[in-house]
Amino acid sequence: MELVTVASLPSSIEAHLLRTLLESEGIPATILDEHISNTFLPIETLVGGVQLQVRAEDEEEARAIIERAQNAEIEADAESADAEESLPPGEEPRS
């Protein structure tokens, strides 16, 4: 079984979140270099971060799922920023 890297991430937390998302969609995923990154943080830039891998036959679908998740995060951030900008001066956003 050939594995391909679909994401290089700065932390194992992000890798686990994406792995959980992929697995919820029926795509098994593996995380590489997690322990090196957690132990030696400056090394993560040398090894390329934490690698998220899937089977080669799942690559296209996995990349599409990851892209949708990243786009949803960007949209949520933009909506949050818009909501904060529309607040009257001195009013704090609700949590």
NORMOPE-V862636 format. One record per residue. N is the residue number from 0. SS is DSSP state (A for helix, B for strand, O for the rest). PSI is psi in radians with two decimals (* if undefined). D_CENTER is the distance of its C-alpha to the mean C-alpha in whole Angstrom. Layout:
# NORMOPE-V862636
((N/SS/PSI/D_CENTER) (N/SS/PSI/D_CENTER))
This chain:
# NORMOPE-V862636
((0/O/2.15/24) (1/O/2.27/22) (2/B/2.52/18) (3/B/2.57/16) (4/B/2.19/13) (5/B/-0.20/10) (6/B/2.48/8) (7/B/2.09/9) (8/B/2.66/7) (9/O/-0.26/9) (10/O/2.72/9) (11/A/-0.47/10) (12/A/-0.84/8) (13/A/-0.69/5) (14/A/-0.74/6) (15/A/-0.65/8) (16/A/-0.80/6) (17/A/-0.66/5) (18/A/-0.75/9) (19/A/-0.73/10) (20/A/-0.84/9) (21/A/-0.76/11) (22/A/-0.54/13) (23/A/-0.36/14) (24/O/0.12/15) (25/O/0.26/17) (26/O/1.94/15) (27/O/2.46/16) (28/B/2.69/13) (29/B/2.53/14) (30/B/2.25/12) (31/B/2.68/14) (32/O/0.34/15) (33/A/-0.80/14) (34/A/-0.59/17) (35/A/-0.78/18) (36/A/-0.72/15) (37/A/-0.52/16) (38/A/-0.75/20) (39/O/1.40/20) (40/A/-0.74/18) (41/A/-0.40/20) (42/A/-0.46/19) (43/A/-0.56/16) (44/A/-0.51/16) (45/A/-0.64/19) (46/A/-0.04/17) (47/O/0.33/14) (48/O/-2.91/12) (49/B/2.25/10) (50/B/2.28/11) (51/B/2.13/9) (52/B/2.60/12) (53/B/2.96/14) (54/B/2.57/18) (55/A/-0.66/19) (56/A/-0.26/20) (57/A/-0.02/17) (58/A/-0.89/15) (59/A/-0.82/16) (60/A/-0.70/15) (61/A/-0.77/12) (62/A/-0.66/11) (63/A/-0.73/13) (64/A/-0.77/10) (65/A/-0.73/7) (66/A/-0.74/9) (67/A/-0.71/11) (68/A/-0.74/8) (69/A/-0.68/7) (70/A/-0.68/11) (71/A/-0.67/11) (72/A/-0.72/10) (73/A/-0.75/12) (74/A/-0.71/15) (75/A/-0.72/15) (76/A/-0.73/15) (77/A/-0.73/18) (78/A/-0.69/19) (79/A/-0.74/19) (80/A/-0.72/21) (81/A/-0.72/23) (82/A/-0.71/24) (83/A/-0.65/25) (84/A/-0.47/27) (85/O/-0.01/29) (86/O/2.54/30) (87/O/2.64/34) (88/O/2.34/34) (89/O/-0.19/34) (90/O/2.37/32) (91/O/2.52/29) (92/O/2.59/26) (93/O/2.55/26) (94/O/*/23))
